[in-house]
Amino acid sequence: MQPALVAWLALSLLAGTGAEEMCGGHPATSSRSIPAPQLSPEEQLSPHMPESLRCDACHAIAFQIEEQLRRAEGKVGRKALSESDYVEVLERSCSQGWESYGVQELDGEKRLAGPGLMRQEPMTVMVTGGPWPSRLSKMCHGYVGEQGETQIYGAHRRGPAALRELLCHGEKGACAGGKAGGPAPPKAMQNEL
């Protein structure tokens, strides 16, 4: 009786969904085409990070700075680094190869992808290389120049959230536009004078 029950169970499973695949059939839904992201001329040719990707880029930069500083502190027993050491680590962080970052498209929206960024979709095509590494490096150097090594290192010592807040979500941060609607016009006018 038991062999008959096993045979009946196996046949009923084959007769259910997916039976065509198991028996060599080709259902229409078994293949999936994944196109590469379609990049605009700005995304392909501009030396600057496109506005739509700056928030993702900032999070990638904050992640890399955090990782590099954490590793350097690990080498000295988790003590605070000297000024010359953290300045060197920050320079190395910004000058590194950013080759593991690229652009993915998910539901028609382009997003930067790579270490420290949320995964979008496991079955997507990521465009790496090209202008992305130099754009990330340029942005990283810009953050260090604008914020200063001491302020960045102080934020790192307070934790990863503090560093992301300083670089990405502060008043002028790349991710601040969604919260406050961008910088206030009077300040922009004042800066122009």
Disulfide bonds with the S-S distance in Angstrom:
Cys55-Cys175 1.87
Cys58-Cys168 2.06
Cys94-Cys140 1.98
